[in-house]
Amino acid sequence: METLFEKVTVARNFLENHLDYIPENAIILGTGLGKLVNDVVNPVHIPYRNIPHFPTSTAPSHAGEMVIGRIEDKEVILLNGRFHYYEGYSAEDITFPIRLLKDLGVKNLIITNAAGGINPHFETGDIVTVHDHINFIPDHPLRGPNDERFGPRFPDMMEAYNPQLLKYARKAYENLGLTYKSGIYVALQGPSLETPAEYKFARIIGGDLVGMSTVPEVIMAHYCGIRTLVFSLVSNVCFPLTRLTETTVEEVVETAEKATPRLTSLIKEVIRHF
């Protein structure tokens, strides 16, 4: 049976044999945010199903492909579609792509997601920079035997959201004339949306955003020594409870798609600093 490191090596060799270069920058595209691939110059599309040991995306609007090309004259890998605990994957499965990015030599990672806004000052369509998280996903990506070739047994998470990239993000907001907003992301397992009591609980414990992804990827990226920046798109307002309404996945995707041009501009502005 292949070890996890051996599986990552097989996937890396496959990509190296199919690409002319390996970028040092990567972006994970969340729900409804896949249109960023339209801004990639000279893109190479590789379906996830073709990459050895790679999971398959099943969530709505997640295309399930790796796109390699250039944005703002910087070479990038885009993961157009992510994996979620609620799809039945383990935390190890969810973060396999991050281990692969490390093995490929990626240094910088931008993660995007659509999330519920539980900060009363947030509005639908806001783009929020995540500066910390609270994790309630019941499977940890580093659980089990540790392979020091990826990272340390007990990684410190104090600066999981890279301070330098957060500075780049704040400057990008200023350059584009956007109001800078940042917050704490609360990760829950899904796939059901939260109850009113759960939204209230997430706010009481210090959350500004609530979602079903991202945190396992951040943990793994920081563990692997990859600088990480996260943008959350507020797809629906969930607090105070007087503003809470029923939400469908179609509405989340629609809101995210409308915000894609602004998010694309932010990402381009940040990438210029890489």
C-alpha positions, 0 to 999 in steps of 0.5 A: 500500500502506498504511503501518503507521501508516495501518493503525493509524489505520484501526483507531482510526477504526473503534473511535472510531466504534463506542464512546462513550468510549475508556478509558486502561487496558487488559488483555491476557488470557492462556491460560485467563484470559478469565473476567475479562470477566465482571467488566466492567460494561456491556461492549461486545464487538467481535470481532477479525475486525471490526476493520480489520487486526487479527489473529485469535486461534487459540490455545486459550481465546483468545476473540478479542474486544475488550471495553470497559467498567468495572472498579472504576469505571475504564474499561478495554479488555480484549483477550480473546485475544492473538497468538503467534509460534508461530501464524505471526504476525510480531512486528509482527502480534503487537504491532499491538494495542499500537500501536493502544492507543497511538493510542487514548490508553491510558496503563496496560496490564496483561498476563497470561499462563500460564507454566511455573515454573522457580523452585524456590520457585514452586508451580502456581497461584502468581501472579507479578509479572514485573519483567524478561525475557529474550527468545529469540523470534527476531523483534523487534517493532521490527525495520524502519523506525522511525516516530517517531510511535510511539516512538524508534528505540532505546528503553531497556528499563531500566524496561520493567516500570513501577516505579510499577505494580510498587509498586501490585502489591506493595501489592495483594498485601498488601491481599489477604493474598497472598504477593508473588512476582516473577520474570524471564520467559524468552520462547521461540518455542513451540509445543512445550513446553521440553525438560528441558535447556531448562528447566534452561538457562532457570533457569541464565541467571536465569529464574523463568518460561518462556512463549511470549508477553508480551515482544513486547507489553512491548517495544512498550508501553514503546516507545510510552510505555505504563506496563506491569505483567505478572502470570504464572500458574504453570500447571505446575512445571518445575524442579527437573527431579525435579518435571517432568511431562508437561503438556497445554494442557488442564491449563494452561487448567484451572489458569489458570481456577482461579486467575482469581478471585485474579488478578481480585482483584489486578487490581481492587486495582491498577486502583483506583490508576489 
